[in-house]
Amino acid sequence: MSLIDALNWRYAVKKMNGQPVEQEKVDKIIAAAHLAPTSSGLQPFKIIVVTNQELKEKIAPIAFNQSQIIDSSHLLIFAANENYTEEGIDAIFDRMNTERGLPLNATDDYKERLKSMLLPRTAEENFNHAARQAYIAFGIAIAEAAVLKVDATPMEGFNGPALDELLGLDKKGLRSVTLLPLGHRDEAGDWLVNLKKVRVPKEEFLIEFK
């Protein structure tokens, strides 16, 4: 299946049937998100995977009782770093250089320029930057799920601080950004399943300078 065909197949599933998704497919979805491009290769976010049913039931009220939380096979939570730190940037570049067989100081000039841009900014500015990187991976995960015929429902409708407290993310320097329940559509119970996919017409969506 081409990516375009997969994206035409997918939709924001409103009702899942509770059936498990093969772990191999979940692993591929996470791998795709892991390979997503990020600014300067910093990967300033984590993916939390929840399969524990009791925990999903605790998360559901935090996400306005959207049934996909409970009925999903796996719930992916994308959480961005609250801020950038000098130690964190150093660690990223040390790993990068080590794995490429380069001296640790090979990228010092670039690294110091990056620090000079990021570290003086407010924590909120840096969190917003990190969240945008998480969204890139989020989109790629949705696309890979579609290619694998796994249903995935993108969600921003949840109480982030409450979820962060429940999972202890606030103690790890993370803030939840988006949720992505993975599962299989309940064709008999989902009002959206047979409705036409509608997008803004291409001539309105696209602006070209030739």
N, C-alpha and C positions, 0 to 999 in steps of 0.2 A: 504494500500500500504506500502510495506517495504521501508526503506530508500534507499536501493540499487535500487529498482524499480523506486522510485521517482527521484533519481539522473540520471538514464538512460532516464527518461522522459524529464528532464529539459535540456535546452541548453541556450546559451547566445542570447536571442531573439534580433533580429535586427530591427524588426518592430512590434510595438504594435498597437492594434485597438482602443484605447481610452476608452474602456468600463471599468466601475468602478469595483474595487475589493471590496467584502463585507468587511465592517469594522471589523466584527468579525474575519475574516482571517488575516487582517492587525494587529489586536490586538495580535493575537497568534504569528505572526512573530516577532513582537516587544518583546513580552513576552519571546520568545525563546532567542533572543539576550540579553535580560535583565538577563537571567539566565546563560549566558555563564560564564565559569570560567575565572578569571583574576588573575594576580600575586598578592598574598597576599590579594585578595578580594578588591582591590583598585578601580576597575571600573573607570579607568581614561579617560573616554570618554563620549560623549553624542550622542544621535540619534536625528536628526532634521527631522521632517516630513513635507513635503510640498505638499499641495493639491491645493493651490491657482494657478489658471491657468496663471494669469498675471505674477506671480513670476516665475513659471516654464519657461515661455517664456523669461524672463530676464536671467534665468540660462542657457538656451540652448546655446547661443553664447559662454558662459564661458566653456561649455563642447563640443566645436567644432561642435555645431549644430547637435548633435546626436538626432535623432527624438524620441527616447524612453523617453527623458526628457519631451517633450511636450505631448506625447501620453500616458504617464504612468497615472495610477490612483493615486498612491502615490509615491512620491520621497523621499527615505530615504537617509540622509546624515550622515555619521559616522565621527565625529569630535573628535580628541584626545586632551587631555590637553596639553598646551604648556610646562608645567613644573609641578613638584611636589612641594608642600609647606608643611611646618610644620603644619600649621593650617588645611590644607586639610587632611593630614594623621591623625591628632588628631580627626577630625570630623568623619572620617570613622570608627575608632576604638571605639570612644565614642558611635556611633550609634550601632555598632556591639555588644558591651558589654551590652548596655541598653536593646536591643531587646532580648538578651539571658539571661537577668536577672542576669548579672554578675557585680561586682564592676567595676567602670571605670578604675581602675588601674590593672585589672586582666591581661591585655596583655602588660603592660608597658615594660617588658624586650624585648619582640619581637618587639614592636613598635619602641623602641629606636634603636635596631639593624637595623631595616629597614630604619629609618631616617639616620643612620650613613652611609648606603650604597647609598641611593638615593640623599640626599640633597647636598653632595659635588660635584655631577656630574654636567656637563654643562646642560643648558636648552635643547640643541639639543639632547643630549644623552637621557635625560628623555622624551622628546617628542617622540623620536624613540621607546623607551620602551612602552610608552602609546599607540602609533600607533599600535604596535604589539598586544596589548591587544584588541584594537578595531577590528583588523582583525579576531581575534578568534570569536567575536560576529558576525561579518560580514559573516563569513562562516556558522555559525549556522543559521543565518537568511535566507541565501540562501537555506540551507537544509530544514528548516521548510517550506519555501515557496513552495519548490518542493513537499513536502509531501501533502500540501494543494492544489496542482495543481494551484498555482499562479506563473506566469512567473516573473522572476527577472533577470535583466541584470547587472552583476558586472561591475563597471566602475572605472578606475583610470585616464582616459583621460579627464582631466579638469584643468583649471587654479585655483589652490588652493587659492593663495592670493587674486585673484579677487573675488572668491566666498566668502571667509571669509569677505572681505570688504562689499560686497553686503548684507550679512546677519548679519553683525555686530559681527561675531564670534571672530574677533581679539580683540574686546573690552570685551569679556567674557573669555579670556585666552584659546581659542580653535583654533585649526587648522583643516580644513577639510582634510580627509584622503581618503575616498572612497564614491562613490554614488551607490545607489541601486534602480533603478526604478522598481516599482511593477505594473503589469498589466496583460493583456492577449494578446497572440500572434496573429498577423494578418496572418493567414495561407495562404491567397491569395497573400499577399504582401511581405512575408519574404523569401528571397532566401535561408536561412539556414534551414528552418523548416523541410525539408524532407531529409536532408543530414545525412549520417551515423555519429554517434558519434565516434570519433577516439581518442584513448589514446595510450601512449607508452606501448608496450607489457609488461605484468607483469614480465617476466623474465629479462627485462631491468630496470624496475621500482623498483623492490624489491631486496634488499641486505640482505642476512640472514647469521647469525653466529650461527651455531648449535654445 
